[in-house]
Amino acid sequence: MTTLVRVLRDSEDATLHRDILKGMSDGLKGRRTVPMPAGWNEVVAKLAKSPDSTVRQLSQTLSVTFGSTSALTALREQLLDQKADTAARASALDALLNSKDPSLAPSLQRLLGDEALRSQAVRALASYDDAWTPWLLLAVYKQFNPAEQRDALATLASRPVYARVLVGALEQKTVAARDLTAETVRQIRNLNQKDLNAKLDDLWGAMRETAADKQKEIERYTTIYKAGYSTPGDAGRGRVVFTKICAQCHALFEVGGKVGPDLTGSARADLDYILQNMVDPNAVIPNDYRASTVEMKDERSLMGILKQQDDRAVTILTATETNTLPRAEIKSIRQSEISMMPEGLLTPLTEQEVRDLIFYLRSPGQVPLPKGQ
């Protein structure tokens, strides 16, 4: 590290500066604090005047990792400055999150009214155990767009305390039960709170446990689909449903996430194949898509696919984001025998939504979204 600092000090090459700083940043990922290397204060003063914005941002971010209180203060100010460049503010937020700034939660809550950084703030709030967070999220929930609502529900399902407030909102009908995807419900169930699980059975629906139950579900959905006759659904409307419950993890026609397999080349024309995979996703599970649960010492729970781990950090890919977690903050990691794709995917849908979704999944090519979507 000292050698790299010396090179940064002696070189005037901004490209070299950027490459070295990126390498240092990648090497320290997952570490909250690191002793400041000799000569760093001199170097960071020089790099603050760099014409390369990436160099300026990375040097400031590393200063926080090295325990600089002045850098921490500067990043907090930049984050809340609505006149500042959005990319710079987003970078400041990443740096503050990586350092687990203990005073960040109130700032994140303030950002719920800031369209530029709202999505990032909603996801980041899951990292902090703050009593105000679930109430503030629910207060503005209906003002969010669909993607922000999904992120809010994921954050609310990340901790037992938050999930209790969310389930209370379901009981009061201030949040519609059908807003919860199967992924959100599984995350809440994964918190292992018996009272919450019982309420979810009543408010959202119970999971089908046996092979016989699942076969009956497949037969029921086959009947629902065929009840639409020769044109059972609308592919455009089906794409809207796909975006809501599938696209976070799966891509179709080059649109969607990369947590699960790309569906474009699968046997989508086969109705039985589609329903088998949607109703009983745990029948055959490739190792690359087995879910793992990471329990943090601060009671946060994450479910996703482990992408990388060593003695310092663990990287997990969830349905909403990629998290690099310090090993020292992890309580336990459990790899399950279930797929990342949750059961009950079709439960919150109406019969017509089921038909529309399957019709879209079986379509030979991409279709436009309906107007206004």
N, C-alpha and C positions, 0 to 999 in steps of 0.2 A: 504493500500500500504506500509506503514512504517513497519508493522508487517512482510510482505512478504520479504522486504529488509533485515530485521533483521534475518529471517530464512536463507536467502541466505548467509548472512555474517557468521552465526554460523555453518552451515552445510558443510560437505565435500562430500556429496552424489551427484554425477553428475546427476544421474537419477532424484533425487528430484529437483535439479537445473533446469533441462530441463522442468520438468512438471510445476514448478512454473513460469518459464519464458514464456512458451507457454500460460499458463492461463492469465498472465499479458498482453501478446501480443494480445490474442483474446479479452480480455476485453477492450482494448484501440483501437481496430480496428475502423477505420473511424474518429479517432481524430488525427489532425495534430500535435498539441503541447499540452503537459501536464506539469505542474510544476514538477521539479525534486524532488523526495522524499528524505528525509534526509538520509544521509549515502550511497547514490547510487554511488558516485564516488569511495568510498572505495570498494564497492562490485564489480563494473565493472572492477576495476583493478585486483581483485582476479579472476573473471570469465574469464578474457582475457587469463589466463594461464590454463584453463580447458582442459583436454584431449578430451572432447566432442566438436566436431566442431559445433554442433547445439547450444550448450550453448554459445559458443563464438559469433556465428552469432546473436542469439537472444538478447544477452546482448548489443551488438553493435547497433542493430536495435532499441532497447528500448532507448538507450542513445540519438539517434537522436530525437525520440519522446519527450524526456525530454529536448531537446534544446541544446545538447552538440555540440559545433562547432568543436571540435577535432574529434568526431565520424563522423560528416558529412564530414569533409575533408578526413578522412581515407577511408570512403566508396566511395567517388568520385575517389580516387586514385585506389582503388581496382577494381572498375568498368572498368576502362580503361586499366588495366594491363592485357595484353593478355597472360602473362605467369602464371597468377593466375588460380586457380581451377575454372572451368566454373560454378559449382554449387554455389561457394562462390560469384562469380561475379553476377550471377543471383539474389542471395539473396541481394546483395548490391543494385542492381537496384530496387528490390521490396521495400527496405527500403527507398530509395531516392524518389521513386514515392509516397509512403505512406505519406512522410513528405512534398510532393509537393515542392521539392528542386527547387527554382526559377532559378537556373543556369543549370538545367539538360538538357534542350532542345539541346544545342550545342553538349553535350556528346552523346545524343541519335542519333543525326544526324551523328556523327562520327562512331557510331556502325552500320550504314547501310552497311558498308564494312566489318563487322565482322560476319562471318557465325555463330559463336557460340551463339551470342545474337541478331542476326538481327531480328528474328521474334518478340521477346519480345520488342525490341526497336521500331519497326514499329508500334506495337499496342500502346505502351506508348506515342508516339508522338501525339496521339489524345488528350492527356491531356494538351497539351501546345499550346497556340496560338502564333506561330512563323512564320513570313512571309517567311522564307526560306524553311520551311518544305514541302509544296506541290511541290515546284520546285525540291527539292532534291529527294523526293520520285519518281517523274516521271522520273528524270534523270537516275535512276538505276532500274526502274520498270521492264524492259525487262530482267534484269539479275536475277530477283527473280524467285524462283520456284512457282508452282501454289498456294500453301498455303500462301506463303509470298505475292503474288500478291493480293489474297483475303484480307489479312490483310491490305495491303497498300490502297486498294480501300475503305475499311471500315473506315480507318483513314481519307482519303480524303473526305469521305461523312459526316464526323462528325461535320463540321463547314461550315457556308456559304462561308467564304473566301477561304477555301480549296476546296470546291465543285465547285466554279467558275473556279478555275484553272483546275480541273479535266474535267469539261464540255468543257472548251476551248481545252483541249487535245483530247477530242472526236471529236470536230469540225475539228481539224487539223489532225485527224486520227493517232496521235502518240500513242493513246490508242484505241483499237478496241471496238466498242460499245458492241459487243457480249461478251466481257470480264466482263461486268457488270451483276451481277445476279439481280434477282428481288428484293432481300433483299437490295442490295446497292442502287438500284434506289428508292425504297420506303424510305430509310433513307434520300436521297437527297430531295425527295418530302416533307418529313416531316420537312424540314427546312423552308418550307413555303415561298420560293422565286419564285414569279410568272415567272420571266424571265428564271430561271433555269428549271422550270417545262415545260414551252413552248418548250425550246430547247430539253429537254428529250423526249417530244412527237415526235419531228422530228427525233432525232438521235437514239432513242431506241425503242419507240413505246408507244402508249397511253394505259391506263388502260381501261378495259371493265367495264362499270358502271352498266348496267341494267341486270336483270335476263335473258332477251331475248338475250342480247349480249353474255352472258356467255353460254347460251344453244347452241348458234350458234358455239361458240368456241369449246365446247365439241363435237358437231357433226363434226366439221372440223377435230379435232384431232383424232376422231374415224375413219374417212375416211382415214387420213394419215397413221394411224397404220395398218388398214386392207389392205392398198395398198401394204404392204409388203408380202401379201399372207400367206401361212402356216408357214413360218419362217420369220416374219417381221423384226427381229432385231438380233443383236449380243449381248449376255449377258455380255461378257467381256468388249466390248466397252461401253455398258450401265452402267457398274459399274464405268467406268471413268467419265461419265456424272453425275452419282449419287454423286460421290466424289466431283465434282465441285459445284453442285447446291443444294444438299440435305444433304450431310453428316455432314455439320457444325451443323445441328440441329437434324437430325434423325439418329438413328442406324438401320441397317439392317444386320441380321446375325452377330450380336455382334460387328459390326464396325460402328462408327459414333458418333455423339454428343448426348447430353441428354437434349437439350432445348425443343424439341418436342417429341411426343410419339414415342416409339420403333415401327417400321413398321413390324417387323418379324411376329407378330401374327395377323396382320390385314387381311382384305379380299382382298388380293393382286391379287388373280386369277380373280377377277371381274373387267373387263376393265372399265365399267361405274363407279364403285366405285373409281378406281384410278383417272380417269379424273375429276370426280365431286370434289374430294378433291384437286386436283392440280389446276384446273381452278377456282373453287369457294370455296376457303378455309374458307370463312367467313359465309358460309351457316349455319353451326353448330359449335359453338365454346365452348369447355369446359372451365370453369372458370379458370382452372389452366394454360391455354395457351392464355389468353387474353394479348395483348400487352399493355405496358405502355410506355409513353414518359417522360423522365426526361430532363428538360432544366436546364443547369447550368448557373450560373451568368456570366461565362466567354464566353458564347455563344456556348459552346459545347452542342450537343444534342445526347442523347442515347435512343434507343428503345429496350425494352426487357421485361422480366418477373420479376416482383418484388418478390424477395424471402424472404426478411426480412426488417423490418424498425422499428426504434424507434425514440426518440427525438434527438438522436445524429447522426445516420447514416442510410443510405439506401443501401441495396444490390440488384443489378439488374443483371440478367443473360441475356447477349446479345448473338448474334450468334457467336461471337468470343471469349468472355471472361466473367468472373464474376468480377464486379466492386463494391467495397464498397465505397460509396461517403459520405463525411461529410454533414449532413443536412444543416449546415450553408452556404454551397457553392451552394445549390440547389435553383433555381429560382421557378420552378414549377414541379409538377408531374401530369400527366393526364393519367387515364386509358381509353383506347379506346374501341370501340365496335368491333374491328377487331382482327383477329388471329395473332399470331406471324408469321405464314406462310404467305408470301406475295402473292398477285396476280401477274399474268404475269410471273410465274415461267418458262413456256415453250417458252416465247417470243423470247429469243435470240438464240434458238436452231434451227438447220437445221431439215428438215423433217426426215432424217435418224437418227439424234441424238435423236429425239422424239421417233422413233420406238425402237432404242436401249435401251433407258432409260426405257420405259414401258416394254419391253421384259425382262429386268433385274429385274424390280420390280415384275414381275409375276413369276419369276423363283422359283422353289421349294427349292433351296439351294444356298450356296455361290459358286461363280465361280472365277477362277483366273483372275487377271488383264492381259491385253495384255503385251507382252514383251516390255520392255523399259518404262513402266508406273510405 
